[in-house]
Amino acid sequence: MSEQVAPEFDARPPLGFQRTVDRALVHRTSVAEVFVTDSVRIGERRCLVGAQLPLTHGHYSDHLGVPARYDPMLLLEACRQAGIYGAHAVVGLPLGHSMIVSTFSIELDDVDATITGAEPGELVLDTTLSGNPTPRGRVRNAGVEQELYLGGRLAGRHELSLKVMRQSEIAALRDFQRGTVPPSTAAYQGFRGDDQVAPHLVGRVDPRNVVLAGLRRSPDAVTATVSPHFGNRALFDHEYDHLPAMVLAEAARQAALALVDDGTGVELVHWCVAGVTAVFERYAELDELLLAHATAHPGGAERKVNVKFTQGGEGVAEIGVRLVRTGGE
């Protein structure tokens, strides 16, 4: 694979990686979960955003893969934060608005660029934001396109589409959809059930990072319930009235890994995620079991797994995971 190098961004000021931005501008509660460090505007709706990638993190560094790589879900979270930060700091969207994920796609064309080194990673996101205001000046549908550069190499690309809503609008929508007030994650502790998947079967070490329970296998499919640990602050940085998109993305990744494994977990050191594409149809409710059903296309060193999420027989989301076998050591 030929190495692609980051383009020269003229003589604009370099990005800083010394400190993180205001946590409110990336919709995080904990400073420890903020990865964005700086931005430089290079167009009306285009900016470079810097993010520091930690070498040790309780959730994103907990993997069995060899060699160690920056978690694609960490890259996805950094992209999400960069998009939110750009919407506030570049476009001028006022605080108090929520951004509801409709779709996203991340493709890592150069997975070797994600191998960790001796220093924390310095991720540069060339970010373009889109969204046309209504006659009243409101932006309701927004988009983010990003190129990801690690160590000066183009590692991949990310696209995100969002619905921008005020908190009062979300409350009205949730009341209309449910007819009742939804519960909060603050009301839940630990895991939902007691049939959690063993960590090594989904490429994990710490049981608190497992988000699947009741795993069932067939020759060409895997089915499980989504059961995250509600004390995992990487997934639940603040209170939610639903299971957020990143929990479903992690569930899809774990289901995909379980599908390509032989049931022992031994093979998982050789597989890494090279792409994730997601479409979200409705909220994943907290008070109803969420089922994940994974199927895969036949393949050798690359496997494409499709994971469908349902609640009460209705579709909630569909997430595709592209896995590549790197060989390991």
N, C-alpha and C positions, 0 to 999 in steps of 0.2 A: 504494500500500500504506500503510495507516494505521500510524503509529508507536506501538508499545506500550511503555509506560514501566514500569520496575521498581516493584513495590509498596514501600510504606514498611515497613521491618522494625522497627517500634516505635522505641525509643530505645536499642537494644542497641549495644555498642561497635562502632565501625567496623572494617572489615578493614584490616590493614596490608599494604603492598606493598613494604616496605623490604628484606626479606631472604627467602630461601627456607627452607622447613622442612627438617628432617633428611632427607637423601636416602634413608635406610633406610625411612622411613615411606611412601615412594612407590615403593619397589622400583627405585631407580636407583643406578648406580655413580658416575656423573659428576655433580658438583654443577651443571655447566653444562647438564645435561639435566633439571634440576628446575625446574618452573614454578609449583608451588603455594607460596604465601607465608604464608597464615594461614587460620584458621577461627574461626567463632563458632557455638557450639551454640545452636539455637533450638527444640529439641524433643528428645524421647527418642532419636529416630533421625534427626533432621533438623538440618542445619547449613548455614551459608553458608561457602563456601570461596573464597578469593581466589587468583588466578593472574596473574602478569605475563607478557604475551605479547611476546617480543622483536621488534624491527623488523628486525633482521638476524640470520639464522641460516643456517648452511651448507646445511641441508636444507629447513627449512620456509619460507625466504624465496626459494628458488630457483625462480621461476616467471616465465612470460612474460605473464601476464594483466595487463590494463589496465582500471581502475586497480589499484594494488597492494592486496591484501586479506590478512587473516590466513588462513593455510592452514587449511581445514577439518580436515586431519589434525593440525595443531597444536592446534586446539580439541578434537579427539577425544582426543589424548594428555593435554591438561590435564584433561579430564573423567575419563579413566581414572585419572590420578594423584589427583584429588580423591576419587574413589570409594575407592581404596585407602587414602588418608590418613584418610578418614572412618571406614573399617572399623577402623583401628588406633586413632586418636585419640578417636573418638566412641563406637564400639561396644565397643572394648577387645579386638579380636582380637590375639592375641599375635604378635610377629614370628616368622619362621620358617615361616609358612604362605604358600603360593603361591595366587594367584587366577587360575584358568584361564578364559579368556573362552569362553562358550558362544554368546552372541548380543550384538549391539549395534545401536543405531539412532540416528543423529543427523540431525535435520532443521533446516535453517536457513530459517526463514520470512521473515527479514529479512536478505537477503544484503548489503544496503548498510550494515548495522551492522558488518560485518566489514572495511570499508575502513579502511586504516591512516591514522594521523595523524602528528603530529610527535613524539609521546611514545609509549613502549611502552604497549600496551593493558593495561587493568586489567579482567580478566574476573572476574565474580562468578557463582558456581555455587550456586544454591539446591538443595541435595542432600538427598535422602531415601534412607535405606538400609533394606533389608528382609532378612529371613532368620530362619527359625525354628530354634531349636536342637533337636537330637535329645534323647532321654531322658538321654543321657550328657552333655548340655550342649554338643555340637559343632554348629557351623553349617556345613553342607556345601554348601548352595545359597544364594546371596545375590543380591540385586538392588540396582540403583542407578537412581534417577530424578532428573534434573537439568533445571533451567531455566537458560539461559545469558544473562547480561546483560552487554552491552558499552556503555559510555558511558551507563548507565542505561536502555538499550533492550533489550527482550526480543528476542534474536537468534535463539533456537531452543531445541530440547529434545533431550535425550539419555537413552537407556535402555540399561542394561547388565545382563546376567545372567552370573553367575560360579559356578564350582565351587571351593570352598575345600578345599585339600588340604595335608597335610604333605609335606615333601620325600621322606620315606621311602615315602609312599603313591604319589607320582608315580613314583619309581624302580621300585616294584613293578608299577605299571600299564604303564610303558614296556617293562619286561622281558616282561610277559605279552603285550603287543601285538606286539612284534617278535621275541622269542625271542633277541635279541642286544642287546648294549650299543649304544645309538645314538651316532653320532659327535657331536663338539662343533663349534660354529662356530669355536672357536679353531684347529681343524685346517684351516680354509679361509682363503685369501687372495685379495683382488681379486674379479674376476668368475668365475663358474663356466665360462663359455665365451667365445668371441671374436666372437660375432655380436650384440653389443648394439645395441639400437635407438638411432638418433641422438637426442640429447637434445631437439632442437626438435620432433620428431615426437610427443613426449609432454608438451610444455609445460615442458621443463626447459632449463637452460643447462649445468650441471655434469654431466658423464657419470657421476660417482659416485652421482648421485641417480636414475639410471635403473635400473629393476628388471626390465625385460623384454628378452628376446633372441629372435631368430628370428621376428620378426613376419611373419605371413602374413595377407593380406587377401582377402576375397571381397566381393561386392556388399553383403552384409548382416551380415557377421561379421568378427571379428578373432581370431586365435589366436596365442599366443606362449608361450614358456617363462619361468618366473619365475627371474630370475638377478640377484640384488642384489649390490652391492659389499659384501663382508664387513668392509671397513674403515670403512663408514659408521656412525659411533657414534650417530647419531640413531636408527638402526634396530637396531643391535646394541650397546646400551649395556653389556651384559655377555654372558657366554657362554650360549648356548642349545643344546639338543639337537634343535632343530626350527626351522622358519621361523616367527617369531612372527606374531601376528594383524595387527600394524601393517604388516608387510611385505606380507601378502596384501591389506590394505586399499589400500596404495599401488599394488600391482600392478593392482588392480581400477580405481583411478582412472586410471592410465596407459592401460590397455586401453580404458576408456571414451572417453578423449580421442582416442586413435588411431582409434576407430571413427567419431566424429563429424567427424573431420578428412578432408580430401580427399587426404591423402598428402603434403602439402607442409609442414604445420605452421602455415601462415599463419593459418588460422581460429582457432587455439587461444587467441589473445589475447582472444577475445570470449566464451569459455566459462568458467564457474566451477561448482564442485561445490556443490550446495544440499542434498544429502542422501546418506547412505550407510547401508545396512542389511545386516547380515552374520549368517550362521548358519555355525558351525564344527562339522563332523561328526567330524573326527579330526585328529591331528597331521600337519602338513606335514613330511615327513621330509627330512633334508639329503642323504641318499645316494641319492635317486631324483628324476628330473626331475619338476617340477611344471608342469602345463599349465594355461593360462588361456584360456578360450573365451568371448568376449564377443558378445552379440547385443543389438539395440536395438529398441524399439518405435518405429514411425514417429512423427514429431513435427516441430514447427517450432522455436520458441524454447525449448522444454523437451524434453529427451530422457531417457528412462529406459533405462539399459543394465543388462543382467543378465550377470554374469561367474561362470562355473562353473570351479572348480579341481579337477583330477583328478590322481591318481598311480596308475600301474599299472592304469588303468581304473576306479578306485574314487573316489567323491566325497570331497573333503576339505573344501570350503567352497563357499558360494554367497553372492555379494555383489552387491547392487543399488546402482547409482550414479545419482543424479538430477542432471542437468546443466541449467543455464539459460544462455541466451545473453544477455549483458548489453549488447551493442552495441559496447563498447570506445570508443576515441577515435581 
